[in-house]
Amino acid sequence: MTPSLEIESENVSLGEVWVHRQVDPHPGGHTFVLKVPYEYLGQWKEKLTASTSDDLAITALKMMKWEISNWARPKSEFETARFVLNCVTEVQFEKSEVVISGVCSPHLHAEDSRLGE
């Protein structure tokens, strides 16, 4: 089993996302569920389980920021980012995996921007 990501119940490649913490996600509007088998967590398993409820979401976001690119191999096949994972709302420790849920935003590409008009 490998890490998997769903956004609005659609399977999304880990190569299609990046992590950028926002307390108030902008534009937001989507939810994600990231399932990570414990064998993929390495040192992060101890950090997550040792975290207090107050800093668990931030620890999970740090882990995601560092590890998603490693889990999305092969790097030569990265797709263009479609979504930005902004904040974690829940972390659940299941029997064989950690399940991280949160809010994400569509990735606004420079060519999609209306700034300066």
C-alpha positions in Angstrom: 0.0 0.0 0.0 1.3 3.5 -0.9 0.2 7.0 0.2 -3.0 8.1 -1.5 -4.8 11.4 -1.9 -8.5 12.2 -2.6 -9.8 15.7 -3.2 -13.6 15.9 -3.2 -13.6 12.0 -3.4 -11.5 12.0 -6.6 -8.2 10.2 -6.6 -5.5 12.8 -7.3 -1.8 12.1 -8.0 0.6 13.3 -5.3 2.5 15.0 -8.2 -0.5 17.3 -8.7 -0.3 19.0 -5.4 2.0 21.2 -3.3 1.7 22.3 0.3 1.4 25.9 1.4 0.0 26.6 4.9 -2.7 29.1 5.2 -4.8 29.5 8.4 -7.6 30.9 6.3 -7.2 29.0 3.0 -7.6 31.2 -0.1 -9.4 30.6 -2.3 -10.1 27.2 -0.5 -13.3 25.5 -1.4 -12.1 21.9 -1.5 -11.4 19.2 1.0 -8.7 16.5 0.9 -8.0 13.2 2.6 -4.4 11.9 2.5 -3.9 8.3 3.7 -0.3 7.4 4.6 0.6 3.8 5.6 2.8 3.8 8.7 5.8 2.3 6.9 6.0 5.6 4.8 6.1 7.9 7.9 9.6 7.1 9.1 10.6 9.6 11.8 7.3 11.4 11.3 5.3 8.7 13.0 7.0 9.5 16.3 6.6 13.2 15.8 2.9 12.9 14.9 2.1 10.6 17.8 4.0 12.8 20.3 2.3 16.0 19.2 -0.2 17.6 21.4 -3.6 18.3 19.9 -2.7 22.0 19.6 0.3 21.3 17.2 -0.7 18.1 15.6 -2.1 19.8 12.4 1.1 21.9 12.0 3.3 18.8 12.5 1.2 17.0 9.8 1.5 19.9 7.4 5.3 20.0 7.9 5.5 16.3 7.2 3.4 16.6 4.1 5.5 19.5 2.8 8.7 17.5 3.2 7.5 14.1 2.1 4.9 14.4 -0.6 7.5 14.9 -3.4 9.3 11.8 -2.2 6.1 9.7 -2.3 5.1 11.1 -5.8 7.9 9.3 -7.6 9.1 9.2 -10.3 9.9 12.9 -10.3 10.2 13.0 -14.1 6.5 12.3 -14.3 5.3 15.2 -12.0 2.2 16.7 -13.3 1.5 20.5 -13.1 0.1 21.3 -9.7 -3.7 21.4 -9.7 -4.2 21.9 -6.0 -2.5 23.4 -3.0 -3.0 21.7 0.4 -3.6 24.6 2.8 -4.6 23.4 6.3 -5.1 20.2 8.2 -8.4 19.9 10.1 -8.1 16.3 11.4 -5.5 13.6 11.9 -6.7 10.1 12.7 -4.5 7.2 13.6 -6.0 4.0 12.1 -4.8 0.4 12.4 -2.4 0.6 9.4 -2.2 4.2 8.4 -2.6 7.8 9.4 -5.5 9.7 7.7 -5.0 13.4 7.3 -8.0 15.6 6.3 -8.1 19.2 5.5 -8.9 22.1 3.2 -7.2 22.8 -0.1 -7.4 25.3 -3.0 -7.2 25.0 -6.7 -3.7 26.1 -7.8 -4.0 29.4 -9.5 -1.4 29.5 -12.3 0.1 32.8 -13.3 -1.7 32.6 -16.7 -5.0 32.3 -14.8 -4.4 35.4 -12.7 -6.4 38.5 -13.4 -4.0 40.7 -11.4 -3.1 43.9 -13.1 -6.2 44.1 -15.2 
